Amino acid sequence: MGFKATEIVKKASEWDIGIVVGVPAWIQILLERIVEYHKLKHIHEIWPNLLIYVHGGVSMDPYRKGFEKLLGRPIYYIETYLASEGFIAYQALPNRKSMRLVLNNGIFMSSYL
């Protein structure tokens, strides 16, 4: 683990975290290390206000069971679709898998039939 991640793990108890954003594989590793380092049963012992996880880049489905083991209670998962061209779409409603296309960001969208 790099220096920044090690510092995050060590200082995790100093923060009141309500939302976490990142790629599932890295966030899962970070949460596992925090739980291990601080000898917790789950992440909600140290971050009781954690309610939302925003992710993108890969499907959350393969990581969901691993995340649930790290949590003390359910949280909302919000998916985003980012690309090198810009911010493309986001999950507007937490209980649906559909995403809303961002139309006012200056990216031209086209489809080929």
Secondary structure, 3 states (H helix, E strand, C coil): CCHHHHHHHHHHHHCCCCEEECCHHHHHHHHHHHHHHCCCCCHHHCCCCCCEEEEECCCCHHHHHHHHHHCCCCCEEEEEEEECCEEEEECCCCCCCCCEECCCCCCCCCCCC
